[in-house]
Amino acid sequence: MATVKHPSRKQRLAKLGKQVKWAPFWTVPKKYGTGRRVHPGRHTAVKRSWRRTKSKA
């Protein structure tokens, strides 16, 4: 990919980069209650990996 990216493409790539991260840790007790210990990655909306799924950006 080019070193200098078009702003719109850069914005799309930035959004895809954010989709990779887990949900914040404080969402676990909010969703399941304080007693339940669940990994925050379990309720992340979109999980995307650079190996598995390629983007069209």
C-alpha positions as CSV (number, residue, x, y, z in Angstrom):
1,M,0.0,0.0,0.0
2,A,1.1,3.5,-0.7
3,T,3.0,5.4,2.0
4,V,0.9,8.5,1.6
5,K,-2.8,7.4,1.9
6,H,-5.9,9.3,0.8
7,P,-7.7,10.8,3.9
8,S,-10.9,8.8,3.2
9,R,-8.9,5.5,3.0
10,K,-7.0,6.4,6.1
11,Q,-10.2,7.0,8.0
12,R,-11.6,3.6,6.9
13,L,-8.4,1.9,8.0
14,A,-8.6,3.7,11.3
15,K,-12.2,2.4,11.9
16,L,-11.2,-1.1,11.0
17,G,-8.3,-0.9,13.4
18,K,-10.6,0.1,16.3
19,Q,-12.9,-2.9,15.5
20,V,-10.0,-5.3,16.5
21,K,-9.9,-4.1,20.1
22,W,-11.8,-5.8,23.0
23,A,-14.7,-4.1,24.7
24,P,-13.7,-1.9,27.7
25,F,-13.3,-3.8,31.0
26,W,-16.0,-1.8,32.8
27,T,-18.7,-3.2,30.4
28,V,-18.4,-6.7,31.9
29,P,-20.0,-5.8,35.3
30,K,-22.4,-3.5,33.6
31,K,-23.7,-6.3,31.4
32,Y,-23.4,-9.4,33.5
33,G,-23.3,-8.0,37.1
34,T,-20.4,-7.8,39.6
35,G,-20.3,-11.5,40.4
36,R,-19.7,-12.8,36.9
37,R,-16.2,-12.9,35.4
38,V,-16.3,-12.8,31.7
39,H,-13.6,-11.9,29.2
40,P,-14.3,-8.5,27.6
41,G,-13.6,-9.9,24.1
42,R,-16.8,-12.1,24.4
43,H,-19.1,-9.2,23.9
44,T,-17.2,-7.1,21.3
45,A,-19.5,-6.3,18.4
46,V,-17.1,-6.9,15.5
47,K,-14.0,-9.1,15.8
48,R,-11.7,-8.8,12.9
49,S,-8.2,-10.2,12.4
50,W,-5.6,-9.2,9.8
51,R,-5.0,-12.9,9.2
52,R,-8.6,-14.2,8.9
53,T,-10.7,-11.5,7.3
54,K,-9.3,-9.0,4.8
55,S,-10.9,-5.6,4.4
56,K,-11.8,-3.9,1.1
57,A,-10.3,-0.5,2.3
